[in-house]
Amino acid sequence: MERGSGSCFQGVLCHWLVLVLIWLCGCQHVLSQQTTLEPKDKFLLSDPPIGLFDPIEISPSVLPHNTNPVEPLSPMYPNYTSYDPVLTGKCHVNFSKLSFMMDKTASDCSVPLAPLVADVICCPQVSSLMNIFQAAYGGGNNTLVLNQASANACFSDIMSILASKGANTNIPELCTLRPSNLTDASCPMKDISSFERMVNVSKLLDACSSVDPLKECCRPVCQPAIVEAAVHISSGGASMFGSSSIPGSAAGINAVSDCKGVVHSYLSMKLSSEVANTAFRVLSGCKVNKVCPLEFDDPSSVVKACGKASTRPSCCAALQSYIAARQKQIFVTNLQAINCATMFGSMLQKAGVGNDIYGLCDIDLKDFSLQGML
């Protein structure tokens, strides 16, 4: 037992520790933005109100930057015996050229951890893979998307290959993915030539070829360039203010959304896989860290136990029991945990809990995440 303890990757606990450290490093650069607190709605990233349970703090770990993004993946997950996937034979793409991206995605969506890290790690990587796959498929035939028949076959093959490498087989459900994600169906522009005639591609590539993980989330450059290009091609090149298909209509909104997929495909075609993947992951990180993904059910048990006539043991027992149940829902980042702590604190204050129960019961950010179980 003592001999094995020197290796960080031999125990399940060590696997979790490495996952958490890598996750914290990836999320440390995202800054917060002011927003109005609306507990009943999707909770947007905000600075905690002054005086709201002061002990909550954030101290993300700092790890050295990986200067070689194509080095072999770290064995951070349990090893699974790979097998030859059963392919349809109808997806005409060279998967060997995507081997690193497939390996990385399978690793980020490992069987036991994918449900827990879906919105933080797995789904952003799968989404990036889909963008890069579209580019790999269409690069030789002047197209940025797949037709429906090819999309069905290729989607099946992608999921089969990922599963053969140890990925969770429920990725489509976890990440709300379907073959149509490869077709970007409602976008009226699908070929490279038309795209380059209509879009200022130099401006787009300048904005997205080097996405700063710190600046992009508070002073975005790549995101507005993608949206501008998507709006432009969704309206057939018309002004975004003069197109009747854009304002308010569901069809217009869907077209812009699908056209963003076309823009992502074009970027994937013009940038290296590593650069494109980094850009897409940064953009996903900016979005992910703006919401609290935890579901807060009726906290009446905490309100009752922590009211004016409460005692410390009963209050803390109720609070810790309630938070422990939320904690097990999903893996959250430290920035999401700030939102969750602020949101729940606001709910309790509005329900009449005026005491600093976070400080009273020694509740910290880790208590709002699965990392608190380590």
N, C-alpha and C positions, 0 to 999 in steps of 0.2 A: 504493500500500500504506500509505503514511504517512497519507494523508488518511482512509482507512477505519479506521485504528486508534483513532480517537477515539470511535467508537461501540461501546458494550458489547454490542450485540445483533447485530453483523454477522458475527461469527465463531462457529464451533462452540464454541471454548474459552470464549468469553464467555457463551454460553448455559449451559454447565455451571457456570461460576462463579456466575451469578445464581441458578441452581437450588440450588446448595449453600448460598449465603448465606440464601436464603429458608427452606430446610429447616432450617438451624441455628437461625434465629430462632424457628421454630415449635416446636422441640424443647427450647429452653433452659430452659423453666420446670419441666420434670418432675423431681421429686426421687426419690432412690433409697430403697429399703427393705431392711432386713436380711432375709436368708433363708439357708437351709442350702445349701451348695454340693453339687450333684449333677450332675456333668458328663454322665452318661449320659442324664439326663432333660432336659426343656425347661428351659433355664437362666433362672432368674428374676433380676430386677434386684437387685443387691446392691452394697454398698461393697466395693472390692477389699481383700483381706486385707492387713494391715500387713506391709511387707517383701516383697510379691510384685511383683518387678520394678518398683521405685519410680518410674522415669522417666515412666510413663504418667500423663498429665495431660489435663484437659479445659478448653478455653477457647473456649466457643461465641461466635460473633459476635453483636453486638447491633445490630439495625436498628430504625429508628423504627417505632412501631406504626401500622398503616394505619387511620386514623380514618374512612375512607370505604369500607366493604366492598363497595359496589356500583359503584365506579369501574371503567372498562374494564380488562380483564386485561392485564398486561404481556406484551409479545411475547417471552416467555422461551423459547419453543420455535420450531423452524423453521416457517415459514408453509406451510400446505397449502391448495390450492385447494378450497374447499368446493363441495359439489354438493347438489342436491335429493335427499333420501333417498327410497327406495321404501318407502312405508308400507302397512300392511295395510288401513287404512280401517276397522278394527274396534275401535280404541282410542279411545273417546270422551272425550278430554280436550284442553284447550286448551294445546298445547305452547308457544305463544308466551308464556304466563304463566310458564313455566319456563325461558325462554331464557337468563337469566343463569346458572342452575344447570347447564344443559346445556353452556353455553360453558365454564364453570369446570371441569366434570368432563372434558370433552374435552381441555382444556388440561392438566389434571393427569394424564391418561392418554394423552398424546401417543404416536404410533406408535413412535418409537425408544426412548423412555425408560420406557414403562409396565412392561416386564418387570423393569427395574432398580429402580424406585421403587414397586413394586406395594404392598407391605405398609405402606410409610411414607406415601405420598402418594395414589396412584391408588385403591386399594381402599377406604380410609376415605371418600374423596369419593364413590365410586360407591355405597357403602352409605348414605351420607347422602342422596344423590339418590333412592335407592329409597324411603327413609322419607318424604321430602318429596313424591315422586310419589304414593305411596299416599294421602296426605292430600289432594292436589290432585284425585285421581280420586274419592275418596269423600265429599268435602265437601258435595256437592250431593244425596246420596242416603242420608245417615245411616249410612254404613258406613265402617269403618276399614281394610278390606282389599278385594282384588279377588277375584272368582270365578275359577276356573281358566281358563276360556275367555278372559276379558278379560285375565288375567295373561299368557297365552301371546301374545296379540296385542300388548299394550302392551310387554312385554319385548322383543319383536322390533322394535317401533318405536323404543324407547329406544336400543337398540344400533345401529340403522340411522342414527338421527339423530346419535349420538355419532361414528360412523364417518365420516359426511358432514362432520363438523367437524374431522376429523383425529385422532380417537381410535383406539387400537389395536383391531383387530377381535377380539382374543383376551381381552377383558375378562372374559367369563364363566368362562374357564378360569383366568386369572390370579387372579381374586378368588373363585372357587368360587361363582358365582352361577347361579341358574336361575329360571324364571318362578314357581316355588312360593314364592320369597322375597317375592313380592308378595301371596301369599294367607295366609301365617301359618296354614297349614292346621290344625294340631292344637290351636290355641287355641280354646276353646269360645265365646269372646265376640268378636263382630266389629262390633257396631253401637254408635254413639256414645251413644245414650240409655241402654243397659244399662251401658256403661262408666262414665258419669257418675253413675249410681245406685249403683254398687258401689265406685267408687274415690274416695278423698279427692282430688279434682282440684286443689283449692286448694293442698294440701300438695305435690302433684306439681309444679305449675307454679311455686310459690315456690322449690322445690329446683332446678329446671332452667331457669328463665328467664334466669339469669345465672350461667353456670358459670365459676368462677375457674380459669384454667389452671394455677395453682400449687397451690392448696389441694385441688382436686378429686382430684389424683393421690395425695395422701398422707393427706388427711382428707376422703374423698368425701362429698358431699351428694346430688348428682343420681343417682349410680349406685345407692345403696341405695333411693332413692325409686322408681326404675324397677323394681328387682327386687321391692320390696314390692308394687307395683301388679301386676306380672306374676304373682307367686305368688298374689295374691288373686283375680285373674280366672281364672287357670288352674284354681283349685279351686272355681270357681263361687261365690266369696264365703265359703267355709268357712275356718276358722282354718288357717294354714299347718301347724300341728301336728296338726290333726284330720282332714286330708284324706288319704285312702288313696292318692290319685293322685300325691302328691308324693314321699314318702320313697323314694329308691333306685331306683324303677322307671324304665325307659327312657322309657316313655310320659309319665310325670310330668315328667321332665327335658326332653323334647322340647316338651311343652306350655308349660312355663315359658319356654323359649327362644323359641318362636313368639309367646307372649304379650308378651315384651319387644318384639317387632316391632310388635305392636298398640299398645303404650304409646308407642313411638317415633312411630308414625303419628299418635297423638292429640296428642303434643307438637308435631309438625310442623303440625298443623291449627290449634293455638292460638297458636303463636309465629310471628313473621315468618320467611321462608325464611332470611334472613341469620343471625338469632339461633339458629334451630334448627340450621343447618349448623355454626355455630361450636360449639355445645354438643356435637353428635355428633362433630366432629373432635377436640375436647378429650378426650372419652371414649375415642375410638380411640387417641389419643396415649398416654393412660395405659396402655392395654393393650399397644400396640405396643412401648413402651420397656421393658417388663418382661421381654423375651425376647431372646436372641441368635439371630438367624435364620440364622447361618452354620453349615454342616455341616463339622465337623472330622473328617476321615478319619484313619486310622492315622498318627500322627506319628513313626513309628519312624525315619524318615530324619533327622529333627531330633534325636531322642533319641540316635541313634548319633553324629551329627556334633557334638553339644554335650555329650557325656559328659565324664568326668574327664580323659581323655587327648586331648581335642579341641584344635584350634587355632582361633584367632579367625576367620581367613578361611573355613575350611571350615564352621564353625558358622554364621556369619552368612550364608554363601551358601545353606546348607540352610534356615535359618530364613526368610530373605527369599523364597526360592523357594516355600516352603510357604505362607506368608502371602499372597503374590501370587496364588496359585491360589484361596484362600478369598476374597480381596478382590474377585475378578471375579464372584462368585456373585450378589451383590445389593447395593443401596445401603442402608447402615445409618446410623442416627443416632449421634451421639456417645455418648448414654447406652447404646445397644445395643453400641457399640464397647467401652465400659468392661466390660460383661458378657463380651463375646467375648474381650477381652484377659485378663480374670481367669480365665475358664473355661479357655482354652488354657494359661495359665501354671500353673494348678492341675494340668492333665493332665500337663504336662512335669515338674513337681515330683514328682508321684506316680510318674512313670516313672524318676526318679532324676536329673533335671537340677537341680542345686543352684545353678548360677551365675546371676547377674543378666544373662541373655542379652538382655533388652530394652534394658538400658543399654549392654551390650557392643556390640550391633549397631544402636543408635540407632533402635529401633522405637518408634513413637508411635501414638496413637489413629487417626490418618489412615491408617496402614498396614493397618487392619482394614476400611477402607471404600473404595469406588470413588473417593472424593474424593482419595485418595492418588495417583491416576493423573493428576491435573490438572497 
